[in-house]
């Protein structure tokens, strides 16, 4: 789970590096959960993943704005939906309304892979074509 694959490359070095870091943090989160590490440890790793993801989203959106990507608004909406979901998850964990479960980890894996392979790949193709022109 949470393994980077060459298929995920968007051919933009800075974004690929950020995606790899998100996979690494998600792997760390999964390992902490699997080892039954304390709630504080798991919450700390989740916080790092969430914070890094917010930085990554801002970088992606700035890149899309710079190249005037026509589907920027839709892409931002995807980012906002995930942001809302992970902030709720983090709050639920803090208030003990929910635990980090295999279902949550599967959601994160699915979202990372699908978002990169579909939404991110679309803006990357657009930007890479503009850079090559």
C-alpha positions as YAML, in Angstrom:
chain: A
units: angstrom
residues:
- id: 1
  name: UNK
  ca: [0.00, 0.00, 0.00]
- id: 2
  name: UNK
  ca: [1.17, 3.53, -0.77]
- id: 3
  name: UNK
  ca: [3.88, 2.56, -3.22]
- id: 4
  name: UNK
  ca: [4.97, 5.08, -5.84]
- id: 5
  name: UNK
  ca: [4.75, 3.74, -9.40]
- id: 6
  name: UNK
  ca: [6.27, 5.20, -12.56]
- id: 7
  name: UNK
  ca: [2.70, 5.38, -13.94]
- id: 8
  name: UNK
  ca: [2.06, 8.17, -11.43]
- id: 9
  name: UNK
  ca: [4.70, 10.46, -12.95]
- id: 10
  name: UNK
  ca: [3.26, 13.67, -14.36]
- id: 11
  name: UNK
  ca: [6.64, 14.52, -15.94]
- id: 12
  name: UNK
  ca: [6.95, 17.69, -13.84]
- id: 13
  name: UNK
  ca: [9.87, 17.07, -11.48]
- id: 14
  name: UNK
  ca: [8.72, 19.29, -8.62]
- id: 15
  name: UNK
  ca: [5.21, 17.79, -8.61]
- id: 16
  name: UNK
  ca: [6.51, 14.22, -8.90]
- id: 17
  name: UNK
  ca: [8.78, 14.86, -5.90]
- id: 18
  name: UNK
  ca: [5.82, 16.17, -3.91]
- id: 19
  name: UNK
  ca: [3.67, 13.21, -4.90]
- id: 20
  name: UNK
  ca: [6.46, 10.83, -3.81]
- id: 21
  name: UNK
  ca: [6.64, 12.61, -0.46]
- id: 22
  name: UNK
  ca: [2.88, 12.25, 0.02]
- id: 23
  name: UNK
  ca: [3.16, 8.52, -0.66]
- id: 24
  name: UNK
  ca: [6.03, 8.30, 1.82]
- id: 25
  name: UNK
  ca: [4.02, 10.08, 4.52]
- id: 26
  name: UNK
  ca: [0.98, 7.90, 3.82]
- id: 27
  name: UNK
  ca: [3.21, 4.80, 4.10]
- id: 28
  name: UNK
  ca: [4.50, 6.10, 7.43]
- id: 29
  name: UNK
  ca: [0.93, 6.64, 8.61]
- id: 30
  name: UNK
  ca: [-0.06, 3.13, 7.54]
- id: 31
  name: UNK
  ca: [2.96, 1.62, 9.32]
- id: 32
  name: UNK
  ca: [2.21, 3.54, 12.54]
- id: 33
  name: UNK
  ca: [-1.36, 2.32, 12.45]
- id: 34
  name: UNK
  ca: [-0.37, -1.29, 11.66]
- id: 35
  name: UNK
  ca: [2.12, -1.36, 14.53]
- id: 36
  name: UNK
  ca: [-0.56, -0.15, 16.90]
- id: 37
  name: UNK
  ca: [1.48, 2.88, 17.82]
- id: 38
  name: UNK
  ca: [-0.18, 5.31, 20.17]
- id: 39
  name: UNK
  ca: [-2.87, 7.72, 19.16]
- id: 40
  name: UNK
  ca: [-0.51, 10.67, 19.57]
- id: 41
  name: UNK
  ca: [2.04, 9.10, 17.19]
- id: 42
  name: UNK
  ca: [-0.57, 8.27, 14.56]
- id: 43
  name: UNK
  ca: [-2.15, 11.72, 14.92]
- id: 44
  name: UNK
  ca: [1.26, 13.36, 14.51]
- id: 45
  name: UNK
  ca: [1.95, 11.50, 11.27]
- id: 46
  name: UNK
  ca: [-1.56, 12.29, 10.01]
- id: 47
  name: UNK
  ca: [-0.99, 15.98, 10.80]
- id: 48
  name: UNK
  ca: [2.25, 15.95, 8.79]
- id: 49
  name: UNK
  ca: [0.49, 14.28, 5.86]
- id: 50
  name: UNK
  ca: [-2.40, 16.75, 5.95]
- id: 51
  name: UNK
  ca: [-0.11, 19.78, 6.24]
- id: 52
  name: UNK
  ca: [2.16, 18.60, 3.44]
- id: 53
  name: UNK
  ca: [-0.86, 17.90, 1.25]
- id: 54
  name: UNK
  ca: [-2.13, 21.46, 1.75]
- id: 55
  name: UNK
  ca: [1.27, 22.81, 0.68]
- id: 56
  name: UNK
  ca: [1.26, 20.50, -2.32]
- id: 57
  name: UNK
  ca: [-2.23, 21.59, -3.37]
- id: 58
  name: UNK
  ca: [-1.18, 25.25, -3.19]
- id: 59
  name: UNK
  ca: [1.86, 24.49, -5.38]
- id: 60
  name: UNK
  ca: [-0.22, 22.61, -7.93]
- id: 61
  name: UNK
  ca: [-2.83, 25.35, -8.09]
- id: 62
  name: UNK
  ca: [-0.17, 28.05, -8.53]
- id: 63
  name: UNK
  ca: [1.33, 26.06, -11.40]
- id: 64
  name: UNK
  ca: [-2.09, 25.65, -13.04]
- id: 65
  name: UNK
  ca: [-2.76, 29.37, -12.66]
- id: 66
  name: UNK
  ca: [0.62, 30.22, -14.18]
- id: 67
  name: UNK
  ca: [-0.17, 28.16, -17.28]
- id: 68
  name: UNK
  ca: [-3.84, 29.18, -17.34]
- id: 69
  name: UNK
  ca: [-5.13, 25.63, -17.07]
- id: 70
  name: UNK
  ca: [-8.79, 25.78, -18.20]
- id: 71
  name: UNK
  ca: [-10.02, 23.21, -15.64]
- id: 72
  name: UNK
  ca: [-8.42, 24.90, -12.64]
- id: 73
  name: UNK
  ca: [-11.74, 25.56, -10.90]
- id: 74
  name: UNK
  ca: [-12.77, 21.89, -11.12]
- id: 75
  name: UNK
  ca: [-9.36, 20.76, -9.91]
- id: 76
  name: UNK
  ca: [-9.51, 23.18, -6.97]
- id: 77
  name: UNK
  ca: [-12.94, 21.80, -6.10]
- id: 78
  name: UNK
  ca: [-11.44, 18.29, -5.90]
- id: 79
  name: UNK
  ca: [-8.72, 19.62, -3.61]
- id: 80
  name: UNK
  ca: [-11.28, 21.38, -1.44]
- id: 81
  name: UNK
  ca: [-13.40, 18.21, -1.12]
- id: 82
  name: UNK
  ca: [-10.41, 16.16, -0.01]
- id: 83
  name: UNK
  ca: [-9.24, 18.90, 2.32]
- id: 84
  name: UNK
  ca: [-12.64, 18.99, 3.98]
- id: 85
  name: UNK
  ca: [-12.70, 15.21, 4.35]
- id: 86
  name: UNK
  ca: [-9.23, 14.89, 5.87]
- id: 87
  name: UNK
  ca: [-9.77, 17.82, 8.23]
- id: 88
  name: UNK
  ca: [-12.96, 16.12, 9.43]
- id: 89
  name: UNK
  ca: [-11.09, 12.84, 9.82]
- id: 90
  name: UNK
  ca: [-8.37, 14.55, 11.82]
- id: 91
  name: UNK
  ca: [-10.96, 16.25, 14.05]
- id: 92
  name: UNK
  ca: [-12.84, 12.98, 14.54]
- id: 93
  name: UNK
  ca: [-9.61, 11.30, 15.63]
- id: 94
  name: UNK
  ca: [-8.79, 14.11, 18.06]
- id: 95
  name: UNK
  ca: [-12.20, 13.92, 19.68]
- id: 96
  name: UNK
  ca: [-12.22, 10.10, 19.65]
- id: 97
  name: UNK
  ca: [-15.30, 9.97, 17.40]
- id: 98
  name: UNK
  ca: [-13.38, 7.81, 14.95]
- id: 99
  name: UNK
  ca: [-10.26, 5.74, 14.66]
- id: 100
  name: UNK
  ca: [-7.85, 5.50, 11.79]
- id: 101
  name: UNK
  ca: [-9.11, 2.35, 10.11]
- id: 102
  name: UNK
  ca: [-8.22, 0.20, 7.15]
- id: 103
  name: UNK
  ca: [-11.19, 1.80, 5.33]
- id: 104
  name: UNK
  ca: [-9.65, 5.24, 5.84]
- id: 105
  name: UNK
  ca: [-6.27, 4.00, 4.62]
- id: 106
  name: UNK
  ca: [-7.92, 2.46, 1.55]
- id: 107
  name: UNK
  ca: [-9.67, 5.78, 0.89]
- id: 108
  name: UNK
  ca: [-6.34, 7.63, 1.06]
- id: 109
  name: UNK
  ca: [-4.62, 5.12, -1.24]
- id: 110
  name: UNK
  ca: [-7.49, 5.19, -3.71]
- id: 111
  name: UNK
  ca: [-7.68, 8.96, -3.68]
- id: 112
  name: UNK
  ca: [-3.93, 9.45, -4.11]
- id: 113
  name: UNK
  ca: [-3.70, 7.06, -7.04]
- id: 114
  name: UNK
  ca: [-6.88, 8.09, -8.84]
- id: 115
  name: UNK
  ca: [-6.37, 11.82, -8.37]
- id: 116
  name: UNK
  ca: [-2.83, 11.63, -9.75]
- id: 117
  name: UNK
  ca: [-3.68, 9.33, -12.64]
- id: 118
  name: UNK
  ca: [-6.72, 11.29, -13.76]
- id: 119
  name: UNK
  ca: [-6.93, 14.89, -12.58]
- id: 120
  name: UNK
  ca: [-3.22, 15.57, -12.14]
- id: 121
  name: UNK
  ca: [-2.32, 13.80, -15.36]
- id: 122
  name: UNK
  ca: [-4.78, 16.02, -17.25]
- id: 123
  name: UNK
  ca: [-3.23, 19.30, -16.07]
- id: 124
  name: UNK
  ca: [0.26, 17.86, -16.53]
- id: 125
  name: UNK
  ca: [-0.43, 16.98, -20.17]
- id: 126
  name: UNK
  ca: [-1.73, 20.51, -20.71]
- id: 127
  name: UNK
  ca: [1.26, 22.16, -19.04]
- id: 128
  name: UNK
  ca: [3.85, 19.86, -20.61]
- id: 129
  name: UNK
  ca: [2.38, 20.60, -24.07]
- id: 130
  name: UNK
  ca: [2.59, 24.35, -23.40]
- id: 131
  name: UNK
  ca: [6.18, 24.08, -22.16]
- id: 132
  name: UNK
  ca: [7.20, 22.04, -25.23]
- id: 133
  name: UNK
  ca: [5.54, 24.50, -27.65]
...
